[in-house]
Amino acid sequence: MSNPKPLTKLSPLAGLIFFSRWLQLPLYLGLILAQCVYVFHFWVELIDLIGAAMGNQSALQHILEAVSAGGNHPTKLNETTIMLVVLGLIDVVMISNLLIMVIIGGYETFVSRLGLDGHPDQPEWLSHVNASVLKVKLAMAIIGISSIHLLKTFINAANYTEIVLLAQTGIHLAFLLSALAIAHCDQIVTRTQLAANDHH
């Protein structure tokens, strides 16, 4: 059995700089509170949708106001309205997934290890997370969220101007190109590291 390596004693300045990573902890705790707000918002929207389907006029009014765009307000709960509400719920879930990746992945990468190795509930992506992997996964999550927003816009396209449609499409393409660039840079870094390891 190999003996564990002794802890390296840091100088006061190095220790202070290393300890400064814990300043991020309140930020991650704040994101957890933001996650709670999203959960509450999800259930409010879902309860309103169920209430509107059962004939509750107050819930119906909330739903119609939520999906209105361009100054045009739908007047009844039809298939398009339900689809827009459901896409809104999916949007909330995807943003919640993004928050989880930032909270858990960011804490594990930049603050302290969570010690989840071997835990049955450890997320699959967390077993090989690092700063590069986290950036790629965040970029993919943002593309997914942008896709939902773009789909909502095209479903409700009659209520948007052509400029808005083109702008949202352009923004989505910019997200796609950014994600491809991040993935390509990550691939270059990985190949460089592998080549450096092979030379040692």
VEXLUM-48911 format. One record per residue (C-alpha): x, y negated, z. Coordinates in Angstrom, 2 decimals, decimal comma. Example, Ala and Ser with C-alpha at 12.3 -4.5 7.8 and 13.67 -1.06 7.14 Angstrom:
VEXLUM-48911
<atom px="12,30" py="4,50" pz="7,80"/>
<atom px="13,67" py="1,06" pz="7,14"/>
END
This chain:
VEXLUM-48911
<atom px="0,00" py="0,00" pz="0,00"/>
<atom px="1,45" py="-3,38" pz="-1,02"/>
<atom px="1,76" py="-6,04" pz="1,63"/>
<atom px="-0,36" py="-9,15" pz="1,04"/>
<atom px="1,58" py="-12,21" pz="-0,02"/>
<atom px="2,14" py="-14,70" pz="2,80"/>
<atom px="0,20" py="-17,93" pz="2,55"/>
<atom px="2,20" py="-20,74" pz="0,99"/>
<atom px="2,66" py="-23,65" pz="3,37"/>
<atom px="1,76" py="-26,88" pz="1,61"/>
<atom px="3,19" py="-30,29" pz="2,27"/>
<atom px="0,73" py="-32,80" pz="3,83"/>
<atom px="0,24" py="-34,61" pz="0,50"/>
<atom px="-0,20" py="-31,38" pz="-1,47"/>
<atom px="-2,60" py="-30,09" pz="1,19"/>
<atom px="-4,66" py="-33,29" pz="1,00"/>
<atom px="-4,84" py="-33,10" pz="-2,79"/>
<atom px="-5,76" py="-29,41" pz="-2,67"/>
<atom px="-8,41" py="-30,06" pz="0,00"/>
<atom px="-9,94" py="-32,82" pz="-2,16"/>
<atom px="-11,66" py="-30,14" pz="-4,25"/>
<atom px="-14,21" py="-29,85" pz="-1,43"/>
<atom px="-15,42" py="-33,35" pz="-2,30"/>
<atom px="-17,33" py="-31,64" pz="-5,11"/>
<atom px="-19,38" py="-29,62" pz="-2,61"/>
<atom px="-22,01" py="-32,37" pz="-2,02"/>
<atom px="-22,40" py="-32,65" pz="-5,80"/>
<atom px="-23,25" py="-28,95" pz="-6,13"/>
<atom px="-25,60" py="-29,19" pz="-3,13"/>
<atom px="-27,30" py="-32,11" pz="-4,90"/>
<atom px="-27,74" py="-29,97" pz="-8,01"/>
<atom px="-29,38" py="-27,30" pz="-5,84"/>
<atom px="-31,89" py="-29,94" pz="-4,70"/>
<atom px="-32,43" py="-30,90" pz="-8,35"/>
<atom px="-33,11" py="-27,21" pz="-9,04"/>
<atom px="-35,81" py="-27,29" pz="-6,34"/>
<atom px="-37,41" py="-30,29" pz="-8,07"/>
<atom px="-37,47" py="-28,37" pz="-11,37"/>
<atom px="-39,07" py="-25,35" pz="-9,69"/>
<atom px="-41,76" py="-27,61" pz="-8,21"/>
<atom px="-42,32" py="-29,29" pz="-11,59"/>
<atom px="-42,61" py="-25,88" pz="-13,31"/>
<atom px="-45,34" py="-24,73" pz="-10,93"/>
<atom px="-47,24" py="-28,02" pz="-11,19"/>
<atom px="-47,28" py="-27,70" pz="-15,00"/>
<atom px="-48,22" py="-24,01" pz="-14,86"/>
<atom px="-51,05" py="-24,59" pz="-12,37"/>
<atom px="-52,34" py="-27,47" pz="-14,53"/>
<atom px="-52,27" py="-25,22" pz="-17,61"/>
<atom px="-54,21" py="-22,47" pz="-15,84"/>
<atom px="-56,65" py="-25,01" pz="-14,41"/>
<atom px="-57,19" py="-26,60" pz="-17,83"/>
<atom px="-57,86" py="-23,18" pz="-19,38"/>
<atom px="-60,48" py="-22,58" pz="-16,68"/>
<atom px="-62,22" py="-25,89" pz="-17,38"/>
<atom px="-60,74" py="-28,17" pz="-14,71"/>
<atom px="-61,01" py="-31,66" pz="-16,23"/>
<atom px="-58,36" py="-33,23" pz="-14,00"/>
<atom px="-55,84" py="-30,52" pz="-14,92"/>
<atom px="-56,80" py="-30,86" pz="-18,59"/>
<atom px="-56,15" py="-34,60" pz="-18,47"/>
<atom px="-52,71" py="-34,03" pz="-16,96"/>
<atom px="-51,87" py="-31,48" pz="-19,68"/>
<atom px="-53,04" py="-33,75" pz="-22,50"/>
<atom px="-51,02" py="-36,66" pz="-21,13"/>
<atom px="-47,94" py="-34,44" pz="-20,82"/>
<atom px="-47,98" py="-33,39" pz="-24,50"/>
<atom px="-49,05" py="-36,73" pz="-25,98"/>
<atom px="-46,50" py="-38,36" pz="-28,29"/>
<atom px="-46,26" py="-41,46" pz="-30,43"/>
<atom px="-49,29" py="-43,05" pz="-28,83"/>
<atom px="-51,55" py="-40,22" pz="-30,04"/>
<atom px="-53,36" py="-38,28" pz="-27,32"/>
<atom px="-54,85" py="-34,83" pz="-28,04"/>
<atom px="-58,46" py="-34,53" pz="-26,98"/>
<atom px="-58,79" py="-30,82" pz="-26,21"/>
<atom px="-56,84" py="-27,75" pz="-25,17"/>
<atom px="-56,12" py="-25,99" pz="-28,46"/>
<atom px="-53,43" py="-23,59" pz="-29,64"/>
<atom px="-50,98" py="-26,39" pz="-30,46"/>
<atom px="-51,43" py="-28,02" pz="-27,05"/>
<atom px="-50,91" py="-24,71" pz="-25,24"/>
<atom px="-47,82" py="-24,02" pz="-27,34"/>
<atom px="-46,35" py="-27,44" pz="-26,46"/>
<atom px="-46,99" py="-26,86" pz="-22,75"/>
<atom px="-45,41" py="-23,38" pz="-22,88"/>
<atom px="-42,38" py="-24,78" pz="-24,71"/>
<atom px="-42,14" py="-27,39" pz="-21,97"/>
<atom px="-42,11" py="-24,60" pz="-19,37"/>
<atom px="-39,41" py="-22,74" pz="-21,34"/>
<atom px="-37,46" py="-26,00" pz="-21,46"/>
<atom px="-37,61" py="-26,25" pz="-17,66"/>
<atom px="-36,39" py="-22,64" pz="-17,33"/>
<atom px="-33,48" py="-23,22" pz="-19,70"/>
<atom px="-32,43" py="-26,39" pz="-17,86"/>
<atom px="-32,68" py="-24,40" pz="-14,63"/>
<atom px="-30,36" py="-21,77" pz="-16,16"/>
<atom px="-27,97" py="-24,56" pz="-17,09"/>
<atom px="-28,02" py="-25,82" pz="-13,51"/>
<atom px="-27,26" py="-22,32" pz="-12,20"/>
<atom px="-24,28" py="-22,02" pz="-14,54"/>
<atom px="-22,94" py="-25,40" pz="-13,45"/>
<atom px="-23,53" py="-24,78" pz="-9,72"/>
<atom px="-22,20" py="-21,22" pz="-9,46"/>
<atom px="-19,64" py="-21,33" pz="-12,26"/>
<atom px="-18,39" py="-24,79" pz="-11,31"/>
<atom px="-18,06" py="-23,90" pz="-7,63"/>
<atom px="-16,28" py="-20,63" pz="-8,45"/>
<atom px="-13,94" py="-22,33" pz="-10,93"/>
<atom px="-13,14" py="-25,64" pz="-9,27"/>
<atom px="-13,86" py="-25,33" pz="-5,52"/>
<atom px="-13,56" py="-21,85" pz="-4,00"/>
<atom px="-14,11" py="-18,22" pz="-4,85"/>
<atom px="-17,49" py="-16,79" pz="-3,91"/>
<atom px="-16,13" py="-13,27" pz="-3,32"/>
<atom px="-18,86" py="-11,58" pz="-5,37"/>
<atom px="-16,66" py="-8,85" pz="-6,86"/>
<atom px="-18,54" py="-5,55" pz="-6,57"/>
<atom px="-21,76" py="-7,23" pz="-5,43"/>
<atom px="-24,77" py="-5,53" pz="-7,10"/>
<atom px="-26,44" py="-8,87" pz="-7,85"/>
<atom px="-23,39" py="-10,55" pz="-9,36"/>
<atom px="-24,36" py="-12,16" pz="-12,71"/>
<atom px="-22,58" py="-10,49" pz="-15,64"/>
<atom px="-21,16" py="-13,76" pz="-16,97"/>
<atom px="-19,62" py="-14,65" pz="-13,60"/>
<atom px="-17,21" py="-11,67" pz="-13,67"/>
<atom px="-15,01" py="-13,39" pz="-16,26"/>
<atom px="-15,81" py="-17,06" pz="-15,74"/>
<atom px="-13,15" py="-19,74" pz="-16,09"/>
<atom px="-13,11" py="-23,35" pz="-17,24"/>
<atom px="-12,99" py="-22,40" pz="-20,96"/>
<atom px="-15,74" py="-19,78" pz="-20,73"/>
<atom px="-17,87" py="-22,17" pz="-18,68"/>
<atom px="-17,54" py="-24,91" pz="-21,33"/>
<atom px="-18,62" py="-22,55" pz="-24,11"/>
<atom px="-21,59" py="-21,22" pz="-22,13"/>
<atom px="-22,69" py="-24,75" pz="-21,20"/>
<atom px="-22,47" py="-25,79" pz="-24,85"/>
<atom px="-24,62" py="-22,81" pz="-25,88"/>
<atom px="-27,15" py="-23,64" pz="-23,15"/>
<atom px="-27,36" py="-27,26" pz="-24,34"/>
<atom px="-27,96" py="-26,04" pz="-27,91"/>
<atom px="-30,79" py="-23,84" pz="-26,64"/>
<atom px="-32,39" py="-26,77" pz="-24,81"/>
<atom px="-31,97" py="-28,99" pz="-27,87"/>
<atom px="-33,61" py="-26,27" pz="-30,02"/>
<atom px="-36,66" py="-26,24" pz="-27,74"/>
<atom px="-36,96" py="-30,04" pz="-27,93"/>
<atom px="-36,60" py="-29,94" pz="-31,71"/>
<atom px="-39,24" py="-27,22" pz="-32,01"/>
<atom px="-41,64" py="-29,25" pz="-29,85"/>
<atom px="-41,05" py="-32,25" pz="-32,10"/>
<atom px="-41,69" py="-30,34" pz="-35,32"/>
<atom px="-44,84" py="-28,71" pz="-33,93"/>
<atom px="-46,08" py="-32,21" pz="-33,12"/>
<atom px="-44,44" py="-33,76" pz="-36,21"/>
<atom px="-47,56" py="-35,69" pz="-37,28"/>
<atom px="-47,14" py="-37,93" pz="-34,23"/>
<atom px="-43,49" py="-38,83" pz="-34,95"/>
<atom px="-41,92" py="-41,08" pz="-37,54"/>
<atom px="-39,53" py="-39,73" pz="-40,15"/>
<atom px="-36,66" py="-41,61" pz="-38,49"/>
<atom px="-37,29" py="-39,85" pz="-35,17"/>
<atom px="-37,40" py="-36,44" pz="-36,87"/>
<atom px="-34,15" py="-37,10" pz="-38,74"/>
<atom px="-32,48" py="-38,48" pz="-35,61"/>
<atom px="-33,40" py="-35,44" pz="-33,50"/>
<atom px="-32,23" py="-33,09" pz="-36,27"/>
<atom px="-28,94" py="-34,99" pz="-36,53"/>
<atom px="-28,41" py="-34,84" pz="-32,76"/>
<atom px="-29,08" py="-31,10" pz="-32,78"/>
<atom px="-26,55" py="-30,60" pz="-35,61"/>
<atom px="-24,03" py="-32,65" pz="-33,61"/>
<atom px="-24,54" py="-30,31" pz="-30,65"/>
<atom px="-23,99" py="-27,31" pz="-32,94"/>
<atom px="-20,78" py="-28,75" pz="-34,36"/>
<atom px="-19,54" py="-29,64" pz="-30,88"/>
<atom px="-20,20" py="-26,09" pz="-29,65"/>
<atom px="-18,36" py="-24,64" pz="-32,65"/>
<atom px="-15,42" py="-26,97" pz="-32,01"/>
<atom px="-15,29" py="-26,00" pz="-28,31"/>
<atom px="-15,46" py="-22,28" pz="-29,17"/>
<atom px="-12,73" py="-22,69" pz="-31,79"/>
<atom px="-10,44" py="-24,56" pz="-29,37"/>
<atom px="-11,07" py="-21,90" pz="-26,72"/>
<atom px="-10,14" py="-19,20" pz="-29,25"/>
<atom px="-6,88" py="-21,01" pz="-30,09"/>
<atom px="-5,99" py="-21,35" pz="-26,39"/>
<atom px="-6,75" py="-17,66" pz="-25,77"/>
<atom px="-4,57" py="-16,56" pz="-28,70"/>
<atom px="-1,74" py="-18,83" pz="-27,50"/>
<atom px="-1,92" py="-17,36" pz="-24,00"/>
<atom px="-1,94" py="-13,79" pz="-25,33"/>
<atom px="1,05" py="-14,54" pz="-27,56"/>
<atom px="2,92" py="-16,09" pz="-24,63"/>
<atom px="2,21" py="-13,04" pz="-22,46"/>
<atom px="3,45" py="-10,70" pz="-25,19"/>
<atom px="6,80" py="-12,52" pz="-25,29"/>
<atom px="7,36" py="-12,01" pz="-21,54"/>
END
